[in-house]
């Protein structure tokens, strides 16, 4: 993002019309000399300190190199006189931001689809979820919360979904906050309850987990095309469960499970964006290199052994060399297929442990011996349905021998 003065702005761009307005400013559709459309967002600031703080936040946001964040090209500043309550004129400052233009928002698109009764494809909803979780996790890493996640701020572009309007975004030294921000219909239950009871002075919440709930409502609305205006009220928690139950017939289990986590009314049971991104990656992502995943998993197992049971690890390795390892097929149900496109063959880990092992998926592609090595890296995939937690049995010695036939 580069700075541009007022005179140069009007040389480079022409304002066409106003396309939106809010409490913090307006949005205009503009075009450059080549006729390419852009958006100009203006933010009213009552003092230079507020203007400087707003600009600092925007500069912080630009540190995140993620294509799902709306692209910002220029910024400019202006000053104007405005009437005050005492009848005198006061100064106000305007921060202008030139950014990429999107023809439609999720809000506008969902309204059209409701009229036509035309639902989004499942893949589109999955992309919406993954794109924004990944972006907001990047922001969380640098301690920035958006705080105004609603369909109007999610744009539809030719390259995919984009998040805009960081007017309420803020950098937090700690996730805990007593501040209220956001649109009433999309804020987390804790914020809505505090607002309705007029007890904002007692508000204490995790800003990132609150944003997770807000995003969950946006995704739920896109998946079901149901109105969500009252679904963040504690009294209507049962309605969220009803909608999720209906969506089970149309969407994959991992998506319903993730959405249910995001829409947990109890904040302690709700993940933040960083953890949510990990959950989604493990539940849905198919790794291109199965050996890399298996190596990482085995390293985790051995790391746990080394820290807590070095002696047992040594015994297990000796047993392995002597061929006395536990039978692999006692613990796993291995299924194979001649169709390399079918990559969802489950292997259920059934052992009872101090903590249950999460489900692990392993794919073994059966090819002719001649082509096996040649096609291995291309055809094998591994998908994990839940996060792997390598907790060893305390009462039994188990050595996992991962072999490919």
Secondary structure as UniProt FT lines:
FT   STRAND          2..3
FT   HELIX           6..12
FT   STRAND          13..22
FT   TURN            23..24
FT   STRAND          25..32
FT   TURN            33..34
FT   STRAND          37..45
FT   HELIX           48..61
FT   TURN            62..63
FT   TURN            67..68
FT   STRAND          72..83
FT   TURN            85..86
FT   STRAND          89..100
FT   STRAND          104..105
FT   HELIX           106..116
FT   HELIX           122..141
FT   TURN            142..143
FT   STRAND          144..145
FT   HELIX           151..153
FT   STRAND          154..157
FT   TURN            158..159
FT   STRAND          160..163
FT   TURN            167..168
FT   STRAND          170..171
FT   STRAND          176..177
FT   TURN            184..186
FT   HELIX           189..196
FT   TURN            197..198
FT   HELIX           200..202
FT   STRAND          205..206
FT   HELIX           207..224
FT   TURN            229..232
FT   HELIX           234..236
FT   HELIX           237..247
FT   TURN            248..250
FT   HELIX           253..262
FT   HELIX           267..269
FT   HELIX           273..284
FT   STRAND          286..287
FT   HELIX           290..308
FT   HELIX           310..321
FT   TURN            322..323
FT   HELIX           328..331
FT   TURN            340..341
FT   STRAND          346..347
FT   STRAND          360..361
FT   HELIX           369..379
FT   STRAND          382..384
//
